[in-house]
Amino acid sequence: MINATELYAAPLAGANWHKSKYTANNGQCVELAPVPALPAVAIRDSKNLQIPPIRTSNHSMQHFAAALLAGGLVAV
């Protein structure tokens, strides 16, 4: 298990950010990057890079993606 201190201490300088291949080219995208040396991912808003990226473990991201695919998350 990764603790928050360790997760947010990892530098993201030079991170390899990725957008979905399904993203429209309108600058309103979510980007993901692996967190160096940790089994974790960073997530940022491509239109507002001043906001620091959030970070989560690969395990948590996999559960989130599975819930999205299964329709288990509903916008309110």
MIDRENDREN-956357 format. One record per atom (N, C-alpha, C): y negated, z negated, x negated; atom name. Coordinates in Angstrom, 2 decimals, padded with zeros to 5 digits. Each point is the difference from the previous one (the first is absolute). Example, Ala and Ser with C-alpha at 12.3 -4.5 7.8 and 13.67 -1.06 7.14 Angstrom:
REM residues 2
<r><py>005.69</py><pz>-007.80</pz><px>-013.19</px><at>N</at></r>
<r><py>-001.19</py><pz>000.00</pz><px>000.89</px><at>CA</at></r>
<r><py>-001.20</py><pz>000.00</pz><px>-000.90</px><at>C</at></r>
<r><py>-001.05</py><pz>000.72</pz><px>000.35</px><at>N</at></r>
<r><py>-001.19</py><pz>-000.06</pz><px>-000.82</px><at>CA</at></r>
<r><py>-001.09</py><pz>-000.73</pz><px>000.77</px><at>C</at></r>
//
This chain:
REM residues 76
<r><py>001.18</py><pz>000.00</pz><px>-000.84</px><at>N</at></r>
<r><py>-001.18</py><pz>000.00</pz><px>000.84</px><at>CA</at></r>
<r><py>-001.24</py><pz>000.00</pz><px>-000.88</px><at>C</at></r>
<r><py>-000.97</py><pz>000.80</pz><px>000.37</px><at>N</at></r>
<r><py>-001.25</py><pz>000.11</pz><px>-000.76</px><at>CA</at></r>
<r><py>-001.03</py><pz>-000.93</pz><px>000.64</px><at>C</at></r>
<r><py>-000.67</py><pz>-000.82</pz><px>-000.82</px><at>N</at></r>
<r><py>-001.05</py><pz>-000.84</pz><px>000.57</px><at>CA</at></r>
<r><py>-001.33</py><pz>000.76</pz><px>-000.03</px><at>C</at></r>
<r><py>-000.93</py><pz>-000.42</pz><px>000.84</px><at>N</at></r>
<r><py>-001.28</py><pz>000.71</pz><px>000.16</px><at>CA</at></r>
<r><py>-000.81</py><pz>000.03</pz><px>-001.29</px><at>C</at></r>
<r><py>000.04</py><pz>-001.06</pz><px>-000.77</px><at>N</at></r>
<r><py>-000.75</py><pz>-000.04</pz><px>-001.26</px><at>CA</at></r>
<r><py>000.50</py><pz>001.09</pz><px>-000.94</px><at>C</at></r>
<r><py>001.30</py><pz>000.09</pz><px>-000.14</px><at>N</at></r>
<r><py>000.61</py><pz>001.02</pz><px>-000.86</px><at>CA</at></r>
<r><py>-000.30</py><pz>001.40</pz><px>000.53</px><at>C</at></r>
<r><py>000.09</py><pz>000.17</pz><px>001.30</px><at>N</at></r>
<r><py>-000.21</py><pz>001.30</pz><px>000.63</px><at>CA</at></r>
<r><py>-001.42</py><pz>000.50</pz><px>-000.20</px><at>C</at></r>
<r><py>-000.98</py><pz>-000.86</pz><px>000.19</px><at>N</at></r>
<r><py>-001.41</py><pz>000.41</pz><px>-000.11</px><at>CA</at></r>
<r><py>-000.53</py><pz>-000.05</pz><px>-001.43</px><at>C</at></r>
<r><py>000.74</py><pz>-000.61</pz><px>-000.92</px><at>N</at></r>
<r><py>-000.41</py><pz>-000.01</pz><px>-001.40</px><at>CA</at></r>
<r><py>000.35</py><pz>001.30</pz><px>-000.71</px><at>C</at></r>
<r><py>000.96</py><pz>000.73</pz><px>000.53</px><at>N</at></r>
<r><py>000.40</py><pz>001.27</pz><px>-000.63</px><at>CA</at></r>
<r><py>-001.13</py><pz>001.01</pz><px>000.09</px><at>C</at></r>
<r><py>-000.39</py><pz>000.60</pz><px>-001.12</px><at>N</at></r>
<r><py>-001.10</py><pz>000.97</pz><px>000.03</px><at>CA</at></r>
<r><py>000.40</py><pz>001.31</pz><px>000.68</px><at>C</at></r>
<r><py>-000.95</py><pz>000.61</pz><px>000.68</px><at>N</at></r>
<r><py>000.24</py><pz>001.30</pz><px>000.63</px><at>CA</at></r>
<r><py>-000.77</py><pz>001.13</pz><px>-000.69</px><at>C</at></r>
<r><py>-000.64</py><pz>-000.31</pz><px>-001.11</px><at>N</at></r>
<r><py>-000.71</py><pz>001.05</pz><px>-000.74</px><at>CA</at></r>
<r><py>000.99</py><pz>001.08</pz><px>-000.40</px><at>C</at></r>
<r><py>-000.32</py><pz>001.21</pz><px>000.31</px><at>N</at></r>
<r><py>000.89</py><pz>001.11</pz><px>-000.32</px><at>CA</at></r>
<r><py>001.16</py><pz>000.15</pz><px>000.96</px><at>C</at></r>
<r><py>-000.05</py><pz>-000.70</pz><px>001.13</px><at>N</at></r>
<r><py>001.09</py><pz>000.09</pz><px>000.98</px><at>CA</at></r>
<r><py>000.14</py><pz>001.43</pz><px>000.51</px><at>C</at></r>
<r><py>001.20</py><pz>000.38</pz><px>000.31</px><at>N</at></r>
<r><py>000.31</py><pz>001.35</pz><px>000.48</px><at>CA</at></r>
<r><py>000.02</py><pz>-000.02</pz><px>001.53</px><at>C</at></r>
<r><py>-001.17</py><pz>000.24</pz><px>000.62</px><at>N</at></r>
<r><py>-000.14</py><pz>-000.08</pz><px>001.45</px><at>CA</at></r>
<r><py>000.56</py><pz>001.25</pz><px>000.67</px><at>C</at></r>
<r><py>000.66</py><pz>-000.20</pz><px>001.15</px><at>N</at></r>
<r><py>000.62</py><pz>001.09</pz><px>000.74</px><at>CA</at></r>
<r><py>-000.45</py><pz>-000.03</pz><px>001.45</px><at>C</at></r>
<r><py>-000.25</py><pz>001.19</pz><px>000.54</px><at>N</at></r>
<r><py>-000.27</py><pz>000.16</pz><px>001.43</px><at>CA</at></r>
<r><py>001.21</py><pz>000.68</pz><px>000.63</px><at>C</at></r>
<r><py>000.18</py><pz>-000.22</pz><px>001.27</px><at>N</at></r>
<r><py>001.08</py><pz>000.67</pz><px>000.71</px><at>CA</at></r>
<r><py>-000.22</py><pz>001.51</pz><px>-000.03</px><at>C</at></r>
<r><py>001.09</py><pz>000.74</pz><px>-000.07</px><at>N</at></r>
<r><py>-000.12</py><pz>001.46</pz><px>000.04</px><at>CA</at></r>
<r><py>-000.43</py><pz>000.47</pz><px>001.38</px><at>C</at></r>
<r><py>000.04</py><pz>-000.89</pz><px>001.00</px><at>N</at></r>
<r><py>-000.41</py><pz>000.34</pz><px>001.36</px><at>CA</at></r>
<r><py>-001.48</py><pz>-000.31</pz><px>000.25</px><at>C</at></r>
<r><py>-000.71</py><pz>-000.51</pz><px>-001.01</px><at>N</at></r>
<r><py>-001.38</py><pz>-000.38</pz><px>000.14</px><at>CA</at></r>
<r><py>-000.90</py><pz>001.23</pz><px>000.12</px><at>C</at></r>
<r><py>-000.91</py><pz>-000.05</pz><px>000.95</px><at>N</at></r>
<r><py>-001.02</py><pz>001.05</pz><px>000.10</px><at>CA</at></r>
<r><py>-000.96</py><pz>-000.18</pz><px>-001.18</px><at>C</at></r>
<r><py>-000.64</py><pz>001.05</pz><px>-000.41</px><at>N</at></r>
<r><py>-000.90</py><pz>-000.06</pz><px>-001.14</px><at>CA</at></r>
<r><py>-001.41</py><pz>-000.38</pz><px>000.47</px><at>C</at></r>
<r><py>-000.11</py><pz>-001.15</pz><px>000.70</px><at>N</at></r>
<r><py>-001.30</py><pz>-000.41</pz><px>000.53</px><at>CA</at></r>
<r><py>-000.52</py><pz>-001.28</pz><px>-000.65</px><at>C</at></r>
<r><py>000.68</py><pz>-000.50</pz><px>-001.01</px><at>N</at></r>
<r><py>-000.46</py><pz>-001.18</pz><px>-000.72</px><at>CA</at></r>
<r><py>000.27</py><pz>-001.32</pz><px>000.71</px><at>C</at></r>
<r><py>000.69</py><pz>000.02</pz><px>001.11</px><at>N</at></r>
<r><py>000.31</py><pz>-001.23</pz><px>000.73</px><at>CA</at></r>
<r><py>001.49</py><pz>-000.28</pz><px>-000.13</px><at>C</at></r>
<r><py>000.37</py><pz>-000.50</pz><px>-001.16</px><at>N</at></r>
<r><py>001.41</py><pz>-000.15</pz><px>-000.31</px><at>CA</at></r>
<r><py>000.31</py><pz>-001.40</pz><px>-000.50</px><at>C</at></r>
<r><py>001.24</py><pz>-000.35</pz><px>000.11</px><at>N</at></r>
<r><py>000.53</py><pz>-001.19</pz><px>-000.65</px><at>CA</at></r>
<r><py>000.76</py><pz>000.49</pz><px>-001.21</px><at>C</at></r>
<r><py>-000.21</py><pz>-000.66</pz><px>-001.12</px><at>N</at></r>
<r><py>000.70</py><pz>000.38</pz><px>-001.23</px><at>CA</at></r>
<r><py>000.85</py><pz>-001.17</pz><px>-000.48</px><at>C</at></r>
<r><py>001.12</py><pz>000.33</pz><px>-000.63</px><at>N</at></r>
<r><py>000.92</py><pz>-000.99</pz><px>-000.54</px><at>CA</at></r>
<r><py>000.17</py><pz>000.23</pz><px>-001.49</px><at>C</at></r>
<r><py>000.22</py><pz>-001.08</pz><px>-000.73</px><at>N</at></r>
<r><py>000.29</py><pz>000.09</pz><px>-001.43</px><at>CA</at></r>
<r><py>000.96</py><pz>-001.12</pz><px>-000.38</px><at>C</at></r>
<r><py>000.96</py><pz>000.30</pz><px>-000.87</px><at>N</at></r>
<r><py>000.84</py><pz>-001.09</pz><px>-000.49</px><at>CA</at></r>
<r><py>-000.83</py><pz>-000.98</pz><px>-000.84</px><at>C</at></r>
<r><py>000.30</py><pz>-001.27</pz><px>000.12</px><at>N</at></r>
<r><py>-000.66</py><pz>-001.02</pz><px>-000.83</px><at>CA</at></r>
<r><py>000.79</py><pz>-000.06</pz><px>-001.30</px><at>C</at></r>
<r><py>-000.65</py><pz>000.23</pz><px>-001.14</px><at>N</at></r>
<r><py>000.71</py><pz>000.04</pz><px>-001.28</px><at>CA</at></r>
<r><py>000.79</py><pz>-001.28</pz><px>-000.28</px><at>C</at></r>
<r><py>001.22</py><pz>000.19</pz><px>-000.45</px><at>N</at></r>
<r><py>000.90</py><pz>-001.08</pz><px>-000.46</px><at>CA</at></r>
<r><py>000.46</py><pz>-000.95</pz><px>001.10</px><at>C</at></r>
<r><py>-000.25</py><pz>000.34</pz><px>001.27</px><at>N</at></r>
<r><py>000.46</py><pz>-000.84</pz><px>001.10</px><at>CA</at></r>
<r><py>000.64</py><pz>000.87</pz><px>001.08</px><at>C</at></r>
<r><py>000.95</py><pz>-000.54</pz><px>000.74</px><at>N</at></r>
<r><py>000.56</py><pz>000.74</pz><px>001.13</px><at>CA</at></r>
<r><py>-000.94</py><pz>-000.14</pz><px>001.21</px><at>C</at></r>
<r><py>-001.18</py><pz>000.66</pz><px>-000.13</px><at>N</at></r>
<r><py>-001.05</py><pz>-000.17</pz><px>001.00</px><at>CA</at></r>
<r><py>-000.81</py><pz>001.29</pz><px>000.12</px><at>C</at></r>
<r><py>-000.80</py><pz>000.06</pz><px>001.07</px><at>N</at></r>
<r><py>-000.84</py><pz>001.15</pz><px>000.27</px><at>CA</at></r>
<r><py>-001.41</py><pz>-000.48</pz><px>000.37</px><at>C</at></r>
<r><py>-000.99</py><pz>000.80</pz><px>-000.40</px><at>N</at></r>
<r><py>-001.39</py><pz>-000.25</pz><px>000.38</px><at>CA</at></r>
<r><py>-000.39</py><pz>001.04</pz><px>001.04</px><at>C</at></r>
<r><py>-000.83</py><pz>-000.39</pz><px>000.95</px><at>N</at></r>
<r><py>-000.40</py><pz>000.88</pz><px>001.10</px><at>CA</at></r>
<r><py>-001.51</py><pz>-000.04</pz><px>000.10</px><at>C</at></r>
<r><py>-000.64</py><pz>001.19</pz><px>000.03</px><at>N</at></r>
<r><py>-001.46</py><pz>000.03</pz><px>000.10</px><at>CA</at></r>
<r><py>-000.46</py><pz>001.05</pz><px>001.00</px><at>C</at></r>
<r><py>-001.24</py><pz>-000.15</pz><px>000.40</px><at>N</at></r>
<r><py>-000.68</py><pz>000.92</pz><px>000.90</px><at>CA</at></r>
<r><py>-000.75</py><pz>001.00</pz><px>-000.87</px><at>C</at></r>
<r><py>000.38</py><pz>001.26</pz><px>000.04</px><at>N</at></r>
<r><py>-000.60</py><pz>000.99</pz><px>-000.90</px><at>CA</at></r>
<r><py>-001.47</py><pz>000.27</pz><px>000.30</px><at>C</at></r>
<r><py>-000.46</py><pz>-000.29</pz><px>001.20</px><at>N</at></r>
<r><py>-001.41</py><pz>000.27</pz><px>000.32</px><at>CA</at></r>
<r><py>-000.91</py><pz>-001.16</pz><px>-000.39</px><at>C</at></r>
<r><py>000.56</py><pz>-001.15</pz><px>-000.36</px><at>N</at></r>
<r><py>-000.80</py><pz>-001.16</pz><px>-000.37</px><at>CA</at></r>
<r><py>000.64</py><pz>-000.70</pz><px>-001.19</px><at>C</at></r>
<r><py>-000.19</py><pz>000.56</pz><px>-001.17</px><at>N</at></r>
<r><py>000.65</py><pz>-000.52</pz><px>-001.21</px><at>CA</at></r>
<r><py>-000.62</py><pz>-001.30</pz><px>-000.51</px><at>C</at></r>
<r><py>-001.12</py><pz>-000.44</pz><px>000.60</px><at>N</at></r>
<r><py>-000.60</py><pz>-001.27</pz><px>-000.40</px><at>CA</at></r>
<r><py>000.81</py><pz>-001.19</pz><px>000.52</px><at>C</at></r>
<r><py>000.79</py><pz>000.22</pz><px>001.05</px><at>N</at></r>
<r><py>000.86</py><pz>-001.06</pz><px>000.52</px><at>CA</at></r>
<r><py>001.24</py><pz>-000.09</pz><px>-000.88</px><at>C</at></r>
<r><py>000.29</py><pz>-001.17</pz><px>-000.52</px><at>N</at></r>
<r><py>001.19</py><pz>-000.13</pz><px>-000.87</px><at>CA</at></r>
<r><py>001.29</py><pz>000.33</pz><px>000.77</px><at>C</at></r>
<r><py>000.95</py><pz>000.62</pz><px>-000.68</px><at>N</at></r>
<r><py>001.28</py><pz>000.32</pz><px>000.65</px><at>CA</at></r>
<r><py>000.76</py><pz>-001.27</pz><px>000.36</px><at>C</at></r>
<r><py>000.76</py><pz>000.08</pz><px>001.09</px><at>N</at></r>
<r><py>000.93</py><pz>-001.08</pz><px>000.29</px><at>CA</at></r>
<r><py>001.28</py><pz>000.29</pz><px>-000.76</px><at>C</at></r>
<r><py>000.79</py><pz>-001.02</pz><px>-000.22</px><at>N</at></r>
<r><py>001.25</py><pz>000.17</pz><px>-000.74</px><at>CA</at></r>
<r><py>001.12</py><pz>-000.72</pz><px>000.73</px><at>C</at></r>
<r><py>001.17</py><pz>000.56</pz><px>-000.08</px><at>N</at></r>
<r><py>001.16</py><pz>-000.61</pz><px>000.63</px><at>CA</at></r>
<r><py>001.26</py><pz>000.38</pz><px>-000.78</px><at>C</at></r>
<r><py>001.04</py><pz>-000.74</pz><px>000.21</px><at>N</at></r>
<r><py>001.26</py><pz>000.30</pz><px>-000.68</px><at>CA</at></r>
<r><py>000.62</py><pz>001.28</pz><px>000.58</px><at>C</at></r>
<r><py>000.82</py><pz>000.65</pz><px>-000.80</px><at>N</at></r>
<r><py>000.72</py><pz>001.18</pz><px>000.49</px><at>CA</at></r>
<r><py>000.86</py><pz>-000.36</pz><px>001.20</px><at>C</at></r>
<r><py>000.60</py><pz>-001.17</pz><px>-000.03</px><at>N</at></r>
<r><py>000.85</py><pz>-000.47</pz><px>001.09</px><at>CA</at></r>
<r><py>-000.80</py><pz>-000.09</pz><px>001.31</px><at>C</at></r>
<r><py>-001.16</py><pz>-000.60</pz><px>-000.05</px><at>N</at></r>
<r><py>-000.84</py><pz>-000.12</pz><px>001.20</px><at>CA</at></r>
<r><py>-000.47</py><pz>001.37</pz><px>000.48</px><at>C</at></r>
<r><py>-000.34</py><pz>000.88</pz><px>-000.93</px><at>N</at></r>
<r><py>-000.45</py><pz>001.35</pz><px>000.38</px><at>CA</at></r>
<r><py>001.14</py><pz>000.77</pz><px>000.67</px><at>C</at></r>
<r><py>001.21</py><pz>-000.17</pz><px>-000.48</px><at>N</at></r>
<r><py>001.15</py><pz>000.68</pz><px>000.61</px><at>CA</at></r>
<r><py>000.21</py><pz>-000.49</pz><px>001.44</px><at>C</at></r>
<r><py>-000.15</py><pz>-001.29</pz><px>000.23</px><at>N</at></r>
<r><py>000.14</py><pz>-000.53</pz><px>001.36</px><at>CA</at></r>
<r><py>-001.12</py><pz>000.49</pz><px>000.91</px><at>C</at></r>
<r><py>-001.21</py><pz>000.09</pz><px>-000.52</px><at>N</at></r>
<r><py>-001.14</py><pz>000.51</pz><px>000.77</px><at>CA</at></r>
<r><py>000.24</py><pz>001.46</pz><px>000.39</px><at>C</at></r>
<r><py>000.41</py><pz>000.81</pz><px>-000.97</px><at>N</at></r>
<r><py>000.25</py><pz>001.42</pz><px>000.27</px><at>CA</at></r>
<r><py>001.15</py><pz>000.17</pz><px>001.01</px><at>C</at></r>
<r><py>001.04</py><pz>-000.81</pz><px>-000.10</px><at>N</at></r>
<r><py>001.11</py><pz>000.07</pz><px>000.94</px><at>CA</at></r>
<r><py>-000.47</py><pz>-000.35</pz><px>001.42</px><at>C</at></r>
<r><py>-000.87</py><pz>-001.00</pz><px>000.12</px><at>N</at></r>
<r><py>-000.53</py><pz>-000.37</pz><px>001.31</px><at>CA</at></r>
<r><py>-000.86</py><pz>001.13</pz><px>000.58</px><at>C</at></r>
<r><py>-000.78</py><pz>000.66</pz><px>-000.84</px><at>N</at></r>
<r><py>-000.79</py><pz>001.14</pz><px>000.47</px><at>CA</at></r>
<r><py>000.90</py><pz>001.11</pz><px>000.53</px><at>C</at></r>
<r><py>001.02</py><pz>000.34</pz><px>-000.79</px><at>N</at></r>
<r><py>000.91</py><pz>001.08</pz><px>000.39</px><at>CA</at></r>
<r><py>000.78</py><pz>-000.32</pz><px>001.28</px><at>C</at></r>
<r><py>000.30</py><pz>-001.28</pz><px>000.17</px><at>N</at></r>
<r><py>000.77</py><pz>-000.41</pz><px>001.18</px><at>CA</at></r>
<r><py>-000.89</py><pz>-000.18</pz><px>001.24</px><at>C</at></r>
<r><py>-001.31</py><pz>000.15</pz><px>-000.18</px><at>N</at></r>
<r><py>-000.91</py><pz>-000.20</pz><px>001.13</px><at>CA</at></r>
<r><py>-000.21</py><pz>-001.46</pz><px>000.34</px><at>C</at></r>
<r><py>000.28</py><pz>-000.86</pz><px>-000.95</px><at>N</at></r>
<r><py>-000.11</py><pz>-001.43</pz><px>000.24</px><at>CA</at></r>
<r><py>-001.39</py><pz>-000.57</pz><px>-000.14</px><at>C</at></r>
<r><py>-000.97</py><pz>000.81</pz><px>-000.39</px><at>N</at></r>
<r><py>-001.39</py><pz>-000.46</pz><px>-000.12</px><at>CA</at></r>
<r><py>-000.84</py><pz>000.72</pz><px>001.03</px><at>C</at></r>
<r><py>-000.78</py><pz>-000.75</pz><px>000.72</px><at>N</at></r>
<r><py>-000.82</py><pz>000.57</pz><px>001.07</px><at>CA</at></r>
<r><py>-001.44</py><pz>-000.37</pz><px>-000.24</px><at>C</at></r>
<r><py>-000.89</py><pz>000.96</pz><px>000.04</px><at>N</at></r>
<r><py>-001.44</py><pz>-000.26</pz><px>-000.15</px><at>CA</at></r>
<r><py>-000.52</py><pz>-000.68</pz><px>001.28</px><at>C</at></r>
<r><py>-000.87</py><pz>-000.96</pz><px>-000.18</px><at>N</at></r>
<r><py>-000.61</py><pz>-000.69</pz><px>001.15</px><at>CA</at></r>
<r><py>-001.48</py><pz>000.27</pz><px>000.06</px><at>C</at></r>
//
